[in-house]
Amino acid sequence: AALAAVALGPVVLAAFNPWLAYRSAIYITGGFAGILALSLMLVQPLLAGGYLAGLKGPRGRRLHRHIAVLLVICILVHVGGLYLTSPADTLDALLLRSPTPFSIYGLAALLVTGATAGLWGIRRRVPSRLWRTLHAGLALVLVGAPSAPVVAYVGDGALGFTPTDLVTSIVADPPTGARRLL
């Protein structure tokens, strides 16, 4: 219950943000896709590490794979929504010409997520131990280095400080966050 509250809390809080009244439906959809992506990132390492009761072993890994597909879809919708709302700003961010300093972190998160998805596509052709090492390394870059959690924290967008800070801290250190929540 606590994990669900932390994962879904930012989505609920963002839904009541007064700034949404001034945004288009495409912008809101893209923004919520990003918020949902961050929440999904919270669950991913907990599933992979077997930290969630009832979801250890093959069952947890299977759910980890399904959520990974949803995560990639959310990121594509997020970037697509940003692009449809402001193509010039999105292209500037993707080409590292953006005046916002945190766009580099968003691009890093996008590239690492793409690399992780690509790695998943070749997992049967790579030795298992190498695949796990590469996958864990990319996951660490995604949640442990300045990337997606930093974008959420600095971007602040529709979330606001408190829920963003909470989810970001847990995504950045899932085992500790899991022990605190469960």
C-alpha positions as semicolon CSV with decimal commas, in nm:
position;residue;x (nm);y (nm);z (nm)
1;A;0,000;0,000;0,000
2;A;0,281;0,241;0,086
3;L;0,465;0,163;-0,238
4;A;0,146;0,220;-0,439
5;A;0,093;0,552;-0,262
6;V;0,447;0,666;-0,339
7;A;0,430;0,544;-0,698
8;L;0,084;0,682;-0,775
9;G;0,086;0,980;-0,539
10;P;0,266;1,211;-0,782
11;V;0,018;1,124;-1,056
12;V;-0,274;1,214;-0,827
13;L;-0,107;1,531;-0,698
14;A;-0,022;1,643;-1,051
15;A;-0,386;1,594;-1,152
16;F;-0,484;1,870;-0,910
17;N;-0,213;2,115;-1,012
18;P;-0,366;2,450;-1,110
19;W;-0,114;2,495;-1,394
20;L;-0,296;2,224;-1,591
21;A;-0,581;2,466;-1,664
22;Y;-0,347;2,657;-1,896
23;R;-0,211;2,354;-2,086
24;S;-0,333;2,168;-2,392
25;A;-0,452;1,808;-2,378
26;I;-0,142;1,694;-2,570
27;Y;0,090;1,869;-2,324
28;I;-0,096;1,721;-2,027
29;T;-0,089;1,371;-2,178
30;G;0,283;1,398;-2,247
31;G;0,348;1,534;-1,899
32;F;0,150;1,260;-1,727
33;A;0,326;0,999;-1,938
34;G;0,655;1,133;-1,797
35;I;0,522;1,128;-1,442
36;L;0,398;0,771;-1,489
37;A;0,737;0,674;-1,638
38;L;0,914;0,799;-1,326
39;S;0,671;0,605;-1,108
40;L;0,730;0,291;-1,313
41;M;1,105;0,339;-1,270
42;L;1,048;0,320;-0,897
43;V;0,907;-0,031;-0,927
44;Q;1,153;-0,173;-1,182
45;P;1,460;-0,229;-0,962
46;L;1,240;-0,354;-0,679
47;L;1,095;-0,620;-0,908
48;A;1,431;-0,714;-1,058
49;G;1,591;-0,742;-0,716
50;G;1,311;-0,950;-0,567
51;Y;1,232;-0,689;-0,300
52;L;0,854;-0,709;-0,336
53;A;0,671;-0,979;-0,144
54;G;0,489;-1,220;-0,373
55;L;0,681;-1,101;-0,676
56;K;1,014;-1,275;-0,636
57;G;1,183;-1,495;-0,893
58;P;1,030;-1,559;-1,235
59;R;0,701;-1,389;-1,152
60;G;0,872;-1,064;-1,056
61;R;1,103;-1,075;-1,359
62;R;0,807;-1,131;-1,591
63;L;0,629;-0,828;-1,446
64;H;0,959;-0,636;-1,472
65;R;0,962;-0,708;-1,848
66;H;0,597;-0,604;-1,894
67;I;0,650;-0,282;-1,703
68;A;0,963;-0,214;-1,911
69;V;0,749;-0,218;-2,226
70;L;0,501;0,020;-2,063
71;L;0,791;0,241;-1,950
72;V;0,923;0,272;-2,305
73;I;0,572;0,355;-2,431
74;C;0,533;0,622;-2,161
75;I;0,866;0,778;-2,255
76;L;0,774;0,783;-2,624
77;V;0,437;0,945;-2,541
78;H;0,616;1,194;-2,313
79;V;0,867;1,300;-2,578
80;G;0,598;1,292;-2,847
81;G;0,369;1,514;-2,641
82;L;0,649;1,759;-2,580
83;Y;0,733;1,756;-2,951
84;L;0,374;1,813;-3,063
85;T;0,338;2,097;-2,812
86;S;0,669;2,264;-2,891
87;P;0,868;2,107;-3,175
88;A;1,144;2,369;-3,168
89;D;1,207;2,330;-2,794
90;T;1,205;1,950;-2,819
91;L;1,450;1,949;-3,110
92;D;1,673;2,195;-2,924
93;A;1,675;1,962;-2,624
94;L;1,747;1,655;-2,839
95;L;2,027;1,837;-3,023
96;L;2,174;1,978;-2,699
97;R;2,097;2,337;-2,798
98;S;1,836;2,394;-2,527
99;P;1,877;2,688;-2,289
100;T;1,739;2,474;-2,004
101;P;2,035;2,307;-1,832
102;F;1,844;1,996;-1,731
103;S;1,756;1,892;-2,088
104;I;2,088;1,705;-2,109
105;Y;1,961;1,477;-1,834
106;G;1,639;1,410;-2,021
107;L;1,836;1,324;-2,333
108;A;2,063;1,096;-2,128
109;A;1,757;0,921;-1,982
110;L;1,608;0,881;-2,330
111;L;1,931;0,738;-2,474
112;V;1,991;0,501;-2,182
113;T;1,630;0,380;-2,197
114;G;1,670;0,323;-2,570
115;A;1,996;0,135;-2,513
116;T;1,830;-0,078;-2,245
117;A;1,539;-0,159;-2,477
118;G;1,785;-0,243;-2,755
119;L;1,981;-0,464;-2,520
120;W;1,661;-0,646;-2,431
121;G;1,613;-0,717;-2,800
122;I;1,945;-0,904;-2,821
123;R;1,940;-1,071;-2,480
124;R;1,913;-1,424;-2,621
125;R;2,227;-1,372;-2,834
126;V;2,444;-1,237;-2,550
127;P;2,584;-1,453;-2,270
128;S;2,354;-1,427;-1,969
129;R;2,618;-1,292;-1,731
130;L;2,727;-1,022;-1,979
131;W;2,365;-0,926;-2,046
132;R;2,291;-0,891;-1,673
133;T;2,603;-0,680;-1,622
134;L;2,520;-0,449;-1,913
135;H;2,154;-0,425;-1,813
136;A;2,239;-0,347;-1,450
137;G;2,496;-0,089;-1,562
138;L;2,245;0,088;-1,784
139;A;1,983;0,076;-1,509
140;L;2,231;0,228;-1,267
141;V;2,303;0,510;-1,511
142;L;1,931;0,565;-1,559
143;V;1,831;0,586;-1,192
144;G;2,159;0,638;-1,010
145;A;2,324;0,906;-1,219
146;P;2,182;1,242;-1,315
147;S;1,918;1,142;-1,563
148;A;1,545;1,077;-1,530
149;P;1,512;1,152;-1,156
150;V;1,704;1,477;-1,203
151;V;1,477;1,581;-1,489
152;A;1,175;1,521;-1,269
153;Y;1,332;1,705;-0,978
154;V;1,469;2,005;-1,166
155;G;1,189;2,026;-1,419
156;D;0,938;2,034;-1,135
157;G;0,663;2,078;-1,394
158;A;0,324;1,963;-1,279
159;L;0,450;1,771;-0,978
160;G;0,581;2,024;-0,733
161;F;0,866;1,976;-0,487
162;T;0,736;1,731;-0,227
163;P;0,609;1,439;-0,441
164;T;0,897;1,479;-0,686
165;D;1,152;1,477;-0,407
166;L;0,994;1,169;-0,252
167;V;0,980;0,960;-0,570
168;T;1,322;1,078;-0,688
169;S;1,489;0,978;-0,363
170;I;1,329;0,634;-0,370
171;V;1,405;0,576;-0,739
172;A;1,768;0,671;-0,679
173;D;1,803;0,419;-0,390
174;P;1,537;0,145;-0,432
175;P;1,656;-0,109;-0,172
176;T;1,666;0,152;0,102
177;G;1,342;0,304;-0,019
178;A;1,178;-0,038;-0,027
179;R;1,283;-0,117;0,328
180;R;1,139;0,214;0,444
181;L;0,810;0,155;0,264
182;L;0,748;-0,215;0,320
